[in-house]
Amino acid sequence: MHTGPRFGAGGNSDGFYAAGNKSSLAACEYLYGLGLNAYEYECTHGVRISNAFCTSMRKNAALFDCSLSIHAPYYINLASLENTIREKSVQHLLKALRAADQMGAASVVFHPGAIGEQTREQATERAAELLEEIVRLADKEGLLQFTTLRPETMGKSGQLGTLGEVLRLCEVAESVRPTVDFAHIHALTGGGIQERCDYERLLGKIDRRLGEQALDRLHIHFSPIEYTNAGEKRHRNLSDKEFGPDFEPLAAILAEQGWHSTIICESAGEQDLDAAVYAKMYQIACCDKS
């Protein structure tokens, strides 16, 4: 039985396709070959997968001890003032949850939405209200027994998704917990993650609002990132040496705490290779601790 954090990739890398793979059904085996054991299947442009695909993915994940998550469509906007968009957002999340249930995915990650013509506080409360309704509908279908809804921290100033806003959404129900994208936070704060104390401050905020169990099962996105004054510009990879944040301080914290977190790497084109580097950093941190 696996203990400690899991490391894996969000979507399929350039190397995945260069190796001759054509379907995401091969992802778990491919990542296993790199020493990785988590995979985030991306439904970012719509949930268009069959029951048979989900069943096959579930079998492959079990065979290669790979923890699955799903990234829901980008079109979701829980804070929208337009009823049509809100109704479509509900359906996008319910479809993603149904796929996750069939696939055996532990998490459904989603972007909360945009601020628009509202204050940040108004947008957050509007999103929380709709999320509460989504949880109610999902519970009626039994979709949250084994799957957690995970709003993601975002990297642009016009988006809903500061850590505080995400934690407010998580207070809607225990089946809602954060996806902490440290790259997005780094970008939104103009390079605000530099040292161990910066990670400790963010993790402490989660602990105070949601408790240590939320940290133990924390879903993390990580990659180098390029940013401007408006926040996120693009995800980079470890080949781009000048871009942060640095994973090493976080690896040390994870090693010391022994949390069962999932770290999904979203590096551009090389998410598999960079995930393996992060996993190695964690192993070194464990050795240093002992």
CORZI-V811747 format. One record per helix or strand of 3 or more residues. SS is the DSSP state (A for helix, B for strand). FROM is the first residue (numbers start at 1). TO is the last residue. Records with the same first field share a line. If there is no record, write none. Layout:
BEGIN
SS = FROM-TO ; FROM-TO
END
This chain:
BEGIN
B = 6-10 ; 38-42 ; 67-71 ; 107-111 ; 148-152 ; 179-181 ; 219-222 ; 225-228 ; 231-235 ; 262-265
A = 14-18 ; 24-32 ; 51-63 ; 83-103 ; 120-140 ; 163-170 ; 182-188 ; 196-210 ; 212-216 ; 248-257 ; 271-289
END
